[in-house]
C-alpha cells in the first residue's frame, strides 16, 4: 500500500475549543492505516466571514496515511459528526472543522473536495501552524506556504 503525507486543518470555536482540537488530534491518529506525524501548537484567531461569533482555535496536523483523498475526507467528516458539528450556514460557529489541506503534491478538484484547500493560501490561521510543523511546505500550483503567509496582512493570530 502506498503511504501518503497529508496535512489537516483543525478549527473550533464552540464547546471548549481547546479540548475539541486535542480530542480531534487523537482521533485523527486512530484513523485506519493512518499515523499522526506532527501537530502544531494551537492558535487563536478572529472569525472570517461571519464576524458575530467567538474567536476560533486552530491547528494543523501532519499525517501519513494509505487512505485515498475521498476516504480521508469521509473519515474526517465522521469525526466532525461525533463532535456535534452542524452545518447551519457558511462560516457559522462550529464545534469542529476538519479540512484536508494538502495530500502529497496532489492537485484535485472533485465534488466536495479540492486539494490544495482552495482558501488555505489566504488564511494565516492555516499557514502559520502549517509552517510551524512543515517550514519548507509548498502549496502545489500556488507558492510556498511562507510566501503565501506574507500576503495575509492584518490577520492576527495568537499562539496559545
Secondary structure as the mmCIF struct_conf table of DSSP 4:
data_model
#
loop_
_struct_conf.conf_type_id
_struct_conf.id
_struct_conf.beg_label_comp_id
_struct_conf.beg_label_asym_id
_struct_conf.beg_label_seq_id
_struct_conf.end_label_comp_id
_struct_conf.end_label_asym_id
_struct_conf.end_label_seq_id
STRN STRN1 UNK A 4 UNK A 12
BEND BEND1 UNK A 14 UNK A 15
HELX_RH_AL_P HELX_RH_AL_P1 UNK A 17 UNK A 29
TURN_TY1_P TURN_TY1_P1 UNK A 30 UNK A 30
BEND BEND2 UNK A 31 UNK A 31
TURN_TY1_P TURN_TY1_P2 UNK A 32 UNK A 33
STRN STRN2 UNK A 34 UNK A 39
HELX_LH_PP_P HELX_LH_PP_P1 UNK A 40 UNK A 42
STRN STRN3 UNK A 43 UNK A 45
BEND BEND3 UNK A 48 UNK A 50
BEND BEND4 UNK A 52 UNK A 53
HELX_LH_PP_P HELX_LH_PP_P2 UNK A 54 UNK A 55
STRN STRN4 UNK A 56 UNK A 65
BEND BEND5 UNK A 67 UNK A 67
HELX_RH_AL_P HELX_RH_AL_P2 UNK A 69 UNK A 82
TURN_TY1_P TURN_TY1_P3 UNK A 83 UNK A 84
BEND BEND6 UNK A 89 UNK A 89
TURN_TY1_P TURN_TY1_P4 UNK A 90 UNK A 91
BEND BEND7 UNK A 95 UNK A 95
STRN STRN5 UNK A 97 UNK A 103
TURN_TY1_P TURN_TY1_P5 UNK A 104 UNK A 105
STRN STRN6 UNK A 108 UNK A 110
TURN_TY1_P TURN_TY1_P6 UNK A 111 UNK A 112
STRN STRN7 UNK A 113 UNK A 115
BEND BEND8 UNK A 116 UNK A 116
TURN_TY1_P TURN_TY1_P7 UNK A 118 UNK A 119
HELX_RH_3T_P HELX_RH_3T_P1 UNK A 120 UNK A 122
HELX_RH_AL_P HELX_RH_AL_P3 UNK A 124 UNK A 133
TURN_TY1_P TURN_TY1_P8 UNK A 135 UNK A 136
STRN STRN8 UNK A 138 UNK A 139
TURN_TY1_P TURN_TY1_P9 UNK A 140 UNK A 142
STRN STRN9 UNK A 143 UNK A 144
HELX_RH_AL_P HELX_RH_AL_P4 UNK A 145 UNK A 150
TURN_TY1_P TURN_TY1_P10 UNK A 151 UNK A 151
TURN_TY1_P TURN_TY1_P11 UNK A 153 UNK A 154
STRN STRN10 UNK A 157 UNK A 159
#
